[in-house]
Amino acid sequence: MITHIALFKLKDGIERSDPAVIEAEKFARQVGEHVPELVEWRVGWNVVDRAISYDFAVIGVLADLDALEKYQKNAFHQESVQKWRAISDWVVADLND
């Protein structure tokens, strides 16, 4: 199993109430419905405010590296990526469970 983790930090001056953020969150929440390779999909806002914290996270579980590659190429996922790219910086980790 592969656990895919992405952490997003909103760019300076962009707030959670911004329409682009609301749209990006909406898309992120729907990725699990549009990517058949995902075994599990969790998303949410960070609830603890610390200087080193990221603002939003997604966690996906996939069967293997082939499924991860298909997830990365999925058109709906790519549309979600574009929305997040406009409003945030992020880091990604893929764990081989």
C-alpha positions as CSV (number, residue, x, y, z in Angstrom):
1,M,0.0,0.0,0.0
2,I,1.1,3.6,-0.7
3,T,0.0,6.4,1.6
4,H,0.1,9.7,-0.3
5,I,0.2,12.9,1.8
6,A,0.1,16.5,0.6
7,L,0.3,19.5,2.9
8,F,-0.8,22.9,1.6
9,K,0.2,26.3,2.9
10,L,-1.9,29.2,1.7
11,K,0.2,32.0,0.0
12,D,0.6,35.3,1.9
13,G,-2.6,37.4,1.7
14,I,-4.9,34.5,0.8
15,E,-7.5,33.6,3.4
16,R,-9.7,30.5,3.8
17,S,-12.7,32.7,2.9
18,D,-11.3,33.5,-0.5
19,P,-13.5,32.1,-3.3
20,A,-10.5,30.4,-4.9
21,V,-9.8,28.6,-1.6
22,I,-13.4,27.5,-1.2
23,E,-13.3,26.2,-4.8
24,A,-10.0,24.4,-4.3
25,E,-11.3,22.8,-1.1
26,K,-14.4,21.6,-2.9
27,F,-12.4,20.0,-5.6
28,A,-10.0,18.4,-3.0
29,R,-12.9,16.8,-1.2
30,Q,-14.3,15.3,-4.4
31,V,-11.0,13.8,-5.6
32,G,-11.9,10.5,-3.8
33,E,-15.1,10.2,-5.8
34,H,-13.3,10.8,-9.1
35,V,-10.2,8.6,-8.8
36,P,-11.0,4.9,-8.8
37,E,-7.5,3.9,-7.7
38,L,-8.0,5.6,-4.3
39,V,-8.7,3.0,-1.5
40,E,-9.2,5.8,1.0
41,W,-9.3,9.6,0.8
42,R,-9.2,12.1,3.7
43,V,-8.9,15.9,3.6
44,G,-9.2,18.7,6.1
45,W,-8.0,22.0,7.6
46,N,-5.4,22.1,10.2
47,V,-6.9,22.8,13.6
48,V,-3.8,24.0,15.5
49,D,-2.2,27.3,14.5
50,R,1.7,27.1,14.7
51,A,4.3,28.9,12.8
52,I,5.5,25.6,11.2
53,S,2.0,24.3,10.4
54,Y,0.5,23.8,7.0
55,D,-3.1,24.9,6.5
56,F,-4.7,22.0,4.6
57,A,-3.9,18.3,4.1
58,V,-5.0,15.4,1.8
59,I,-4.2,11.8,2.6
60,G,-4.8,9.1,0.0
61,V,-4.2,5.4,0.2
62,L,-3.5,3.5,-3.0
63,A,-2.8,-0.2,-3.7
64,D,0.7,0.3,-5.3
65,L,3.0,2.6,-7.3
66,D,1.0,1.9,-10.5
67,A,-2.2,3.1,-8.8
68,L,-0.3,6.2,-7.6
69,E,0.8,7.0,-11.1
70,K,-2.7,6.7,-12.4
71,Y,-3.9,8.9,-9.6
72,Q,-1.3,11.5,-10.5
73,K,-2.4,11.5,-14.1
74,N,-6.2,11.5,-13.4
75,A,-7.8,14.5,-15.1
76,F,-10.0,15.5,-12.1
77,H,-7.0,15.3,-9.8
78,Q,-5.0,17.4,-12.2
79,E,-7.8,20.0,-12.2
80,S,-7.6,20.1,-8.4
81,V,-3.8,20.5,-8.5
82,Q,-4.2,23.5,-10.7
83,K,-6.6,25.2,-8.3
84,W,-4.2,24.6,-5.3
85,R,-1.2,25.7,-7.3
86,A,-2.8,29.1,-7.7
87,I,-3.3,29.7,-4.0
88,S,-0.8,27.7,-2.1
89,D,2.6,26.1,-1.8
90,W,2.8,22.5,-0.8
91,V,4.9,19.4,0.0
92,V,4.2,15.8,-0.8
93,A,5.3,12.5,0.7
94,D,4.5,9.0,-0.6
95,L,5.0,6.2,2.0
96,N,5.4,2.6,1.1
97,D,3.3,0.9,3.8
